[in-house]
Amino acid sequence: MSEKKDKKVKETAVEEEKVETVETAPEENGGTNELEAKLAEAQEHILRIHAEFENYKKRTVREKGELYSAAAAEVITKLLPVFDNLERAGACTDFESLKQGVDMILASFHSCLESCGVKEVEALGKEFDPNLHNAVLQEEGTEYEPNTVCDVLQKGYILGERLVRPAMVKVAQ
């Protein structure tokens, strides 16, 4: 029986401690106002941070669009001379002049791509690399070693470190 009494005494002591803790907090009237002020300040701070973050998101979306437009304008500016030369070639009536003009346009277009950072994928005579080449045909009995590109059907291009288009190739068996 004494165990039950001890247990009850302990429970009562714990409950009284809780009551004392709860009762002492409201007695500090200035403390409640201070807590409410701190809460309001924290809420205002959170709202300010949220507004700043929303402005940041809008600003980055706008800057991204402006950057894209500027890059597109730069590429178009580099391509316009090639387009002008194509128009001139279309007006040409002499075949030799036309052939010469098309060759000049190809050279101009090639230099335009290089100035934009585009490089041609080296393929002919190189070992087949599935990361750079798209093998569409295989050929037996060529002068090339097996698993070597023996013909390029369509050139591939790289922009910086990114493959824009793989080279379409024929591979020796």
Secondary structure, 3 states (H helix, E strand, C coil): CHHHHHHHHHHHHHHHHHHHHHHHHHHCHHHHHHHHHHHHHHHHHHHHHHHHHHHHHHHHHHHHHHHHHHHHHHHHHHHHHHHHHHHHHHCCCCHHHHHHHHHHHHHHHHHHHHHCCEEECCCCCCECCCCCEEEEEEECCCCCCCCEEEEEEECCEEECCEEEECEEEEEEC
